[in-house]
Amino acid sequence: MTGKYDAIKTALNEPAMNAKMFACRFGLEVKKHRVLTNGRASRYPYPVNLRSRRHNLYLNSGFTDDMIDFETEPVVGSKRAVQHLKALEQIMIANLHDDERLWPLSMAPAPLYQNDLDYLKTDFTKPWGQANHDYLGKKYGIAQEILGDVHVNFSLDNDLVQELYQRFYTDRYTSLTDFQNHLYFKLAQHFYLYQWLFTYLFGASPVTEDMPQSFPDDLQLPVRSLRCSNYGDDNLATEQVTYASLEEHFKQLQAYIDNGTFYSLKEFFGPVRMRRHNHDNNDLMGILNNGINYLEFRNFDLDPLSRTGISDDTINFLELLLLDSLVSPLPNNLAHSLVEARKLNNEVALQKAKDETEWMKKAANELMIELQAFVEDFNAPREYRLALTFAQRRIDDPSLTISGQLADQLENGNLLSFGLKIANDRYTANIGYQHPLQALSNEYSDDAQRLVRAAIELGVQTRLEPTAITLSVGDHQEVYQPHGEFDFSKGAREFVLNVFPEAAAFQEEQ
């Protein structure tokens, strides 16, 4: 196998293959609370200007109406993914009331836990999701279901996957689909083994003063990440799903769905989910038969130090780890290593915010040496080198980790003042932006930004490329120039509705 990996490394240094390797696509899903300026849960209805939550692909509400779900289209590169997330956040903030803010932390503020949980149990107005909402709330409790977080959706370049199969793996896998499934699952396993390091570097839920949940008597707050621990966003201890093999993973998931252990695949809270675009994700055998084509990484707390909740550096570091697994074998004792990895992640999550044991530092530095070699071997672009520098500083000094920095912001055992200051500052900055979608202002004219903004608010599918803006509803598609000027004499929304009269039906259901 070593010889095969050497041959793959040689191939990935070919200019065309190298470019495809660094052309991964990312989609971001973020959940944030709408809170009032005093830290209480917002009781305003979901913004009516954003139309139907059943049709809007990008802006929605989550387990409660006060939680906002942001979701970007998959795009090449972390920078563009974060840009699109910034644009969505600007749209949402523009639709908030004057006394509403987006809370920047995964754990809700203490006033919400103290006063609003009973209200939030019924703060849900999406009848099509009511049964799922009620089931999850009863089984896991409201406190777990309202955790904010970031999910990173990742996919390799399709041509890269096909070429790797044709050149190196036809002797081992019977089809491209079979290879693709095993390749993506290997990437998921590789991440699982190092989940503890991502918790160390990016964990950001050190404390919640009033969360009504039983913790061990010897657990002293602040920790690194309650959300990433066994007490956070996790399935019951008796309902864990193995990552030891692709076949066993899907077999166990299917059994849990068939026997009612899981209401649906949405109830699987593992750190990585296997996905297929535009496919019913409850159709597990269909995913395998057609091919996994992206992974959903769920292990990220909201990063309050980054404007949208996640930084380019975080995504680039994740990408490096996944790309390195293309040319790195998994450990021989994989099943045992995976069991240990879960224990290690929980240990790291529940450490004091500035702790770092010797085994952690040693293992982290060994991986960093490997990733540095990968960057050099494949002449990785500058942003990946910066991501490694960013991570190395936090490995060298735990006080620079997100949780390490948050520990210094605690007042009276909570982060209320810190969180509200960030929320207020970002609200003020967004309201003061000079362009309709500030994050896209270097690539698109103001008219093009207004077009995109109106389309997103109305629930029209919007695909942004450097050379084109593609809007679509069903099979109806229109393409616009990024620097175009448009007749918005009746407003951008009327312009979009005139082009897409189908969108007029996208009204909120009562």
C-alpha positions as CSV (number, residue, x, y, z in Angstrom):
1,M,0.0,0.0,0.0
2,T,3.0,2.3,0.6
3,G,3.9,2.1,-3.0
4,K,0.4,3.1,-4.1
5,Y,0.4,6.1,-1.8
6,D,3.8,7.1,-3.3
7,A,2.3,6.9,-6.8
8,I,-0.8,8.9,-5.7
9,K,1.5,11.6,-4.3
10,T,3.4,11.8,-7.6
11,A,0.1,12.1,-9.5
12,L,-1.2,14.8,-7.1
13,N,1.8,16.9,-8.0
14,E,0.8,17.0,-11.6
15,P,-0.4,20.5,-12.3
16,A,-3.9,19.5,-13.3
17,M,-4.4,17.0,-10.5
18,N,-2.9,19.5,-8.0
19,A,-5.4,22.2,-9.0
20,K,-8.3,19.8,-8.6
21,M,-7.0,18.7,-5.2
22,F,-7.2,22.3,-3.9
23,A,-10.7,22.9,-5.5
24,C,-12.8,21.5,-2.7
25,R,-16.3,22.8,-2.2
26,F,-17.8,24.0,1.0
27,G,-21.3,24.8,2.2
28,L,-21.9,26.3,5.6
29,E,-24.8,25.8,8.0
30,V,-25.0,28.0,11.0
31,K,-27.5,28.2,13.8
32,K,-27.8,31.4,16.0
33,H,-30.3,32.7,18.5
34,R,-32.2,35.9,18.0
35,V,-32.0,37.6,21.4
36,L,-33.1,40.9,22.8
37,T,-30.6,43.5,23.9
38,N,-31.0,42.3,27.5
39,G,-30.1,38.7,26.7
40,R,-33.7,37.3,26.8
41,A,-35.0,35.2,23.9
42,S,-36.6,37.2,21.2
43,R,-40.4,36.8,21.1
44,Y,-40.9,38.6,17.8
45,P,-42.2,36.4,15.0
46,Y,-39.9,35.1,12.3
47,P,-39.3,38.1,9.9
48,V,-42.3,38.2,7.6
49,N,-40.2,39.9,4.9
50,L,-38.3,36.7,4.4
51,R,-41.4,34.9,3.1
52,S,-41.8,31.1,3.2
53,R,-39.5,29.1,5.4
54,R,-40.7,26.0,3.5
55,H,-39.1,27.3,0.3
56,N,-36.2,29.4,1.4
57,L,-32.9,27.4,1.0
58,Y,-30.7,30.0,2.8
59,L,-32.6,31.6,5.7
60,N,-34.9,29.7,8.0
61,S,-35.7,29.1,11.6
62,G,-34.5,26.1,13.6
63,F,-35.8,24.1,16.5
64,T,-37.5,27.3,17.8
65,D,-38.6,30.3,15.9
66,D,-36.0,32.5,17.7
67,M,-33.2,30.4,16.3
68,I,-32.0,31.4,12.8
69,D,-30.6,28.8,10.4
70,F,-28.2,30.1,7.7
71,E,-27.2,27.9,4.8
72,T,-24.9,28.7,1.9
73,E,-24.7,27.1,-1.5
74,P,-21.6,24.9,-1.9
75,V,-18.8,26.9,-3.5
76,V,-15.1,26.4,-4.1
77,G,-12.8,27.6,-1.3
78,S,-13.3,28.7,2.3
79,K,-13.1,32.4,1.5
80,R,-16.1,32.4,-0.8
81,A,-18.1,30.2,1.5
82,V,-17.5,32.7,4.4
83,Q,-18.3,35.6,2.1
84,H,-21.7,34.1,1.2
85,L,-22.4,33.5,4.9
86,K,-21.6,37.1,5.7
87,A,-24.1,38.2,3.0
88,L,-26.8,36.0,4.5
89,E,-26.1,37.5,7.9
90,Q,-26.4,41.0,6.6
91,I,-29.8,40.2,5.1
92,M,-31.0,38.7,8.4
93,I,-29.8,41.6,10.5
94,A,-31.5,44.1,8.2
95,N,-34.8,42.2,9.0
96,L,-34.4,42.2,12.8
97,H,-36.2,44.6,15.1
98,D,-34.2,47.5,16.6
99,D,-33.9,45.6,19.9
100,E,-33.0,42.2,18.4
101,R,-29.5,40.8,18.0
102,L,-27.8,37.6,16.8
103,W,-26.2,35.9,19.8
104,P,-22.6,34.9,18.8
105,L,-22.1,31.9,21.1
106,S,-23.3,28.3,21.0
107,M,-24.6,28.3,24.5
108,A,-27.6,30.6,25.0
109,P,-27.2,33.6,27.4
110,A,-28.0,33.0,31.1
111,P,-31.2,35.1,31.0
112,L,-32.6,32.9,28.3
113,Y,-32.0,29.7,30.4
114,Q,-33.4,31.4,33.5
115,N,-36.6,32.8,32.0
116,D,-37.4,31.6,28.5
117,L,-37.1,27.8,28.3
118,D,-40.8,27.1,28.9
119,Y,-41.7,29.7,26.3
120,L,-39.3,28.2,23.8
121,K,-40.7,24.7,24.2
122,T,-43.7,25.9,22.1
123,D,-42.1,28.7,20.1
124,F,-42.4,26.8,16.8
125,T,-44.6,27.7,13.9
126,K,-43.7,25.2,11.1
127,P,-46.5,22.7,11.1
128,W,-44.7,20.5,8.6
129,G,-41.9,19.9,11.1
130,Q,-44.1,19.8,14.3
131,A,-43.9,16.0,14.9
132,N,-40.1,15.9,14.6
133,H,-39.8,19.0,16.8
134,D,-42.0,17.5,19.6
135,Y,-40.2,14.2,19.4
136,L,-36.7,15.7,19.7
137,G,-37.7,18.1,22.5
138,K,-39.2,15.3,24.6
139,K,-36.3,12.9,24.1
140,Y,-33.3,15.3,24.4
141,G,-34.7,18.3,26.1
142,I,-35.0,21.9,25.0
143,A,-31.5,22.9,26.3
144,Q,-29.7,20.5,24.0
145,E,-31.9,21.3,21.0
146,I,-31.3,25.0,21.1
147,L,-27.5,24.8,21.0
148,G,-26.0,27.1,18.3
149,D,-23.3,25.6,16.1
150,V,-21.7,25.5,12.6
151,H,-21.8,22.6,10.2
152,V,-19.3,22.4,7.4
153,N,-20.3,20.6,4.3
154,F,-17.3,19.4,2.3
155,S,-16.9,17.7,-1.1
156,L,-13.9,16.8,-3.2
157,D,-13.7,17.8,-6.8
158,N,-15.6,15.2,-8.8
159,D,-13.0,14.9,-11.5
160,L,-10.3,14.3,-8.9
161,V,-12.3,11.4,-7.4
162,Q,-12.9,9.8,-10.8
163,E,-9.2,10.1,-11.8
164,L,-8.0,8.6,-8.5
165,Y,-10.3,5.7,-9.0
166,Q,-9.4,5.1,-12.6
167,R,-5.6,5.4,-12.0
168,F,-5.2,3.6,-8.7
169,Y,-8.3,1.8,-7.3
170,T,-10.0,-0.2,-10.1
171,D,-8.4,-3.4,-8.7
172,R,-9.9,-2.8,-5.3
173,Y,-13.3,-1.4,-5.9
174,T,-15.9,-2.7,-8.3
175,S,-17.2,0.7,-9.4
176,L,-16.5,4.4,-9.1
177,T,-19.5,4.7,-6.7
178,D,-18.1,2.0,-4.4
179,F,-14.7,3.8,-4.4
180,Q,-16.3,7.1,-3.8
181,N,-18.3,5.8,-0.8
182,H,-15.2,4.3,0.8
183,L,-13.1,7.3,0.1
184,Y,-15.5,9.7,1.7
185,F,-15.9,7.4,4.7
186,K,-12.2,7.2,5.1
187,L,-12.0,11.0,5.3
188,A,-14.8,10.9,8.0
189,Q,-12.8,8.3,9.9
190,H,-9.6,10.4,9.7
191,F,-11.5,13.4,11.1
192,Y,-13.0,11.3,13.9
193,L,-9.5,10.3,15.0
194,Y,-8.6,13.9,15.4
195,Q,-11.9,15.3,16.6
196,W,-10.2,16.0,19.9
197,L,-7.8,18.4,18.3
198,F,-10.6,20.4,16.6
199,T,-12.3,20.6,20.0
200,Y,-9.1,21.9,21.5
201,L,-8.5,24.5,18.8
202,F,-12.0,25.6,18.2
203,G,-14.1,24.6,21.2
204,A,-16.0,27.7,22.4
205,S,-18.7,26.7,24.9
206,P,-16.9,26.9,28.2
207,V,-19.7,27.7,30.5
208,T,-23.4,28.1,31.0
209,E,-24.5,29.4,34.4
210,D,-28.1,28.3,34.4
211,M,-28.4,25.5,31.9
212,P,-30.8,23.0,33.5
213,Q,-28.8,19.9,33.0
214,S,-27.1,17.5,35.5
215,F,-23.3,17.6,35.3
216,P,-20.9,15.5,37.4
217,D,-20.2,16.9,40.8
218,D,-16.5,17.1,40.1
219,L,-16.9,19.0,36.8
220,Q,-15.6,22.5,37.4
221,L,-16.6,25.2,34.9
222,P,-15.3,26.8,32.8
223,V,-14.4,23.9,30.5
224,R,-13.4,23.9,26.9
225,S,-16.6,22.9,25.2
226,L,-19.8,21.6,26.8
227,R,-21.4,21.4,23.4
228,C,-18.6,19.1,22.0
229,S,-18.7,16.8,25.1
230,N,-20.9,13.9,25.8
231,Y,-23.2,16.3,27.7
232,G,-23.7,18.5,24.6
233,D,-24.9,17.8,21.0
234,D,-24.8,14.0,21.2
235,N,-26.9,10.9,21.0
236,L,-27.7,8.9,24.0
237,A,-24.8,6.7,25.2
238,T,-26.7,3.6,24.3
239,E,-27.5,4.9,20.8
240,Q,-24.0,5.6,19.4
241,V,-23.2,4.7,15.8
242,T,-19.9,3.1,14.8
243,Y,-17.4,4.5,12.4
244,A,-15.4,1.3,12.3
245,S,-16.5,0.5,8.7
246,L,-18.8,1.9,6.0
247,E,-20.9,-1.1,6.0
248,E,-21.5,-1.3,9.7
249,H,-22.1,2.4,9.9
250,F,-24.9,2.4,7.4
251,K,-26.3,-0.9,8.7
252,Q,-26.5,0.5,12.2
253,L,-28.1,3.7,11.1
254,Q,-30.7,1.8,9.0
255,A,-31.5,-0.5,12.0
256,Y,-32.0,2.5,14.3
257,I,-34.4,4.2,11.8
258,D,-36.3,0.9,11.1
259,N,-36.8,0.0,14.7
260,G,-37.7,3.6,15.8
261,T,-34.6,4.3,17.8
262,F,-34.1,7.3,15.6
263,Y,-37.1,9.3,14.4
264,S,-35.2,10.1,11.2
265,L,-31.6,10.5,10.1
266,K,-31.7,14.0,11.4
267,E,-31.6,12.5,14.9
268,F,-28.1,11.1,14.2
269,F,-25.8,13.6,15.9
270,G,-22.4,12.0,15.1
271,P,-19.5,14.3,14.3
272,V,-19.7,13.5,10.6
273,R,-22.7,12.6,8.4
274,M,-22.4,11.0,5.0
275,R,-24.5,12.9,2.5
276,R,-25.6,13.1,-1.1
277,H,-26.7,16.4,-2.7
278,N,-30.4,16.6,-3.7
279,H,-31.2,13.2,-2.2
280,D,-33.6,12.1,0.5
281,N,-31.1,11.6,3.3
282,N,-33.4,9.1,5.0
283,D,-32.9,6.9,2.0
284,L,-29.7,5.4,3.2
285,M,-29.4,2.7,0.6
286,G,-30.1,5.2,-2.1
287,I,-27.2,7.3,-0.8
288,L,-24.9,4.3,-1.1
289,N,-26.2,3.1,-4.4
290,N,-25.8,6.6,-6.0
291,G,-22.7,7.6,-4.1
292,I,-21.8,9.7,-1.1
293,N,-20.6,13.0,-2.5
294,Y,-20.2,15.2,0.5
295,L,-19.5,15.1,4.2
296,E,-21.3,17.1,6.9
297,F,-19.0,18.0,9.8
298,R,-21.0,18.9,12.9
299,N,-18.3,19.4,15.6
300,F,-17.9,23.1,15.5
301,D,-19.0,25.5,18.2
302,L,-19.9,29.0,17.1
303,D,-16.6,31.0,17.1
304,P,-17.5,34.4,18.6
305,L,-14.2,35.9,17.5
306,S,-15.1,35.4,13.9
307,R,-17.8,37.5,12.3
308,T,-20.0,34.7,11.0
309,G,-19.2,32.1,13.6
310,I,-16.4,30.4,11.7
311,S,-13.1,31.6,10.1
312,D,-11.4,30.9,6.8
313,D,-8.4,29.5,8.8
314,T,-10.7,27.0,10.6
315,I,-12.0,25.7,7.3
316,N,-8.6,25.6,5.6
317,F,-7.2,23.6,8.5
318,L,-10.0,21.1,8.2
319,E,-9.4,20.9,4.5
320,L,-5.7,20.1,5.0
321,L,-6.4,17.3,7.3
322,L,-8.9,15.8,4.9
323,L,-6.6,16.2,1.9
324,D,-3.7,14.6,3.8
325,S,-5.9,11.5,4.4
326,L,-5.8,11.0,0.6
327,V,-2.2,10.0,0.9
328,S,-2.1,8.6,4.5
329,P,-3.2,5.2,5.7
330,L,-5.5,4.7,8.7
331,P,-4.1,3.0,11.8
332,N,-3.9,-0.8,11.8
333,N,-5.9,-1.0,15.0
334,L,-8.6,1.3,13.6
335,A,-11.6,0.0,15.6
336,H,-9.7,0.4,18.9
337,S,-8.3,3.8,17.8
338,L,-11.8,5.1,17.1
339,V,-13.1,4.0,20.5
340,E,-10.2,5.8,22.1
341,A,-10.7,8.9,19.9
342,R,-14.2,9.4,21.3
343,K,-12.9,9.2,24.9
344,L,-10.1,11.6,24.1
345,N,-12.5,14.1,22.6
346,N,-14.7,14.1,25.7
347,E,-11.6,14.4,27.9
348,V,-10.4,17.4,25.9
349,A,-13.9,19.0,25.8
350,L,-14.2,18.8,29.6
351,Q,-10.7,20.1,30.5
352,K,-10.2,23.5,31.9
353,A,-10.2,26.1,29.1
354,K,-6.4,26.7,29.2
355,D,-5.3,23.1,29.9
356,E,-3.1,21.0,27.5
357,T,-1.7,17.7,28.6
358,E,1.6,16.3,27.4
359,W,-0.1,13.6,25.2
360,M,-2.2,16.3,23.5
361,K,0.8,18.5,22.7
362,K,2.8,15.6,21.5
363,A,0.1,14.2,19.2
364,A,-0.9,17.7,17.9
365,N,2.7,18.5,17.0
366,E,3.2,15.1,15.3
367,L,0.2,15.9,13.1
368,M,1.4,19.4,12.4
369,I,4.7,18.0,11.2
370,E,2.8,15.8,8.8
371,L,0.6,18.6,7.6
372,Q,3.6,20.9,7.1
373,A,5.2,18.2,5.0
374,F,2.0,17.9,3.0
375,V,1.9,21.7,2.4
376,E,5.5,21.6,1.2
377,D,5.2,18.4,-0.9
378,F,2.2,19.8,-2.8
379,N,3.1,23.5,-2.9
380,A,-0.2,24.4,-1.2
381,P,-1.4,28.0,-1.6
382,R,-0.6,30.6,1.0
383,E,-3.9,30.4,2.8
384,Y,-3.2,26.8,3.9
385,R,0.2,27.8,5.3
386,L,-1.4,30.6,7.2
387,A,-4.0,28.1,8.6
388,L,-1.2,25.9,9.9
389,T,0.5,28.9,11.6
390,F,-2.8,29.9,13.1
391,A,-3.2,26.3,14.6
392,Q,0.4,26.0,15.7
393,R,0.1,29.1,17.8
394,R,-2.8,27.7,19.7
395,I,-1.1,24.4,20.2
396,D,1.9,26.2,21.6
397,D,-0.2,28.4,23.8
398,P,-3.6,27.2,25.1
399,S,-4.6,30.7,26.2
400,L,-4.9,31.6,22.4
401,T,-7.5,29.0,21.8
402,I,-11.1,30.3,21.6
403,S,-12.0,28.8,24.9
404,G,-8.8,30.1,26.4
405,Q,-9.7,33.6,25.3
406,L,-13.3,33.3,26.5
407,A,-12.2,32.2,29.9
408,D,-10.8,35.7,30.4
409,Q,-14.2,37.3,29.5
410,L,-16.3,35.6,32.2
411,E,-18.2,37.9,34.5
412,N,-20.2,36.4,37.4
413,G,-19.8,32.9,35.8
414,N,-21.3,33.8,32.4
415,L,-20.5,35.5,29.1
416,L,-23.6,37.7,29.0
417,S,-21.7,41.1,28.8
418,F,-19.1,39.7,26.4
419,G,-21.7,38.2,24.1
420,L,-24.0,41.2,24.0
421,K,-21.1,43.6,23.3
422,I,-20.1,41.5,20.3
423,A,-23.8,41.2,19.2
424,N,-24.3,44.9,19.4
425,D,-21.1,45.8,17.6
426,R,-21.9,43.5,14.7
427,Y,-25.5,44.7,14.5
428,T,-24.2,48.3,14.3
429,A,-21.6,47.4,11.7
430,N,-24.1,45.6,9.5
431,I,-26.7,48.4,9.7
432,G,-24.0,50.8,8.7
433,Y,-22.7,49.0,5.6
434,Q,-22.6,51.1,2.4
435,H,-23.4,48.3,0.0
436,P,-26.5,46.0,-0.2
437,L,-24.3,43.0,0.4
438,Q,-21.0,44.3,1.7
439,A,-19.1,41.0,1.5
440,L,-19.8,40.7,-2.2
441,S,-19.2,44.4,-3.1
442,N,-15.8,43.7,-4.7
443,E,-17.2,41.2,-7.1
444,Y,-20.8,42.4,-7.9
445,S,-22.3,45.8,-8.7
446,D,-24.7,47.3,-6.2
447,D,-27.6,46.5,-8.5
448,A,-26.4,42.9,-8.7
449,Q,-26.2,42.8,-5.0
450,R,-29.8,44.1,-4.7
451,L,-30.9,41.4,-7.2
452,V,-29.3,38.7,-5.1
453,R,-30.6,40.1,-1.8
454,A,-34.2,40.2,-3.2
455,A,-34.0,36.7,-4.6
456,I,-32.8,35.3,-1.3
457,E,-35.5,37.0,0.7
458,L,-38.1,35.7,-1.7
459,G,-36.8,32.1,-1.7
460,V,-35.5,32.0,-5.2
461,Q,-32.5,29.7,-5.6
462,T,-29.4,31.8,-6.1
463,R,-26.0,30.6,-7.5
464,L,-23.2,33.0,-7.4
465,E,-20.1,32.6,-9.7
466,P,-17.4,35.1,-10.5
467,T,-18.8,35.4,-14.1
468,A,-22.6,34.9,-13.6
469,I,-25.5,35.1,-11.2
470,T,-28.0,32.2,-11.8
471,L,-31.5,32.5,-10.3
472,S,-33.9,29.6,-10.6
473,V,-37.3,28.3,-9.4
474,G,-37.8,24.7,-10.4
475,D,-36.8,24.4,-14.1
476,H,-37.1,28.1,-14.7
477,Q,-33.6,29.6,-14.8
478,E,-32.3,33.1,-15.6
479,V,-28.6,34.2,-15.7
480,Y,-27.4,37.8,-15.0
481,Q,-24.1,39.6,-15.2
482,P,-22.2,40.3,-12.0
483,H,-21.6,43.9,-13.0
484,G,-25.0,44.6,-14.6
485,E,-27.4,47.4,-14.1
486,F,-31.1,46.7,-13.8
487,D,-34.4,48.5,-13.9
488,F,-35.4,48.6,-10.3
489,S,-37.9,51.5,-10.7
490,K,-40.4,49.4,-8.8
491,G,-37.9,47.8,-6.5
492,A,-35.6,44.8,-6.7
493,R,-38.3,42.5,-5.2
494,E,-40.9,43.4,-7.8
495,F,-38.2,42.9,-10.5
496,V,-37.6,39.3,-9.2
497,L,-41.3,38.6,-8.9
498,N,-41.9,39.8,-12.4
499,V,-39.3,37.5,-13.8
500,F,-40.3,34.6,-11.5
501,P,-44.0,34.9,-10.9
502,E,-43.8,31.3,-9.5
503,A,-42.2,32.8,-6.4
504,A,-45.3,34.8,-5.6
505,A,-46.7,31.6,-4.1
506,F,-43.9,31.3,-1.6
507,Q,-45.9,32.6,1.3
508,E,-45.5,31.5,4.9
509,E,-48.0,28.8,6.0
510,Q,-50.1,29.5,9.0
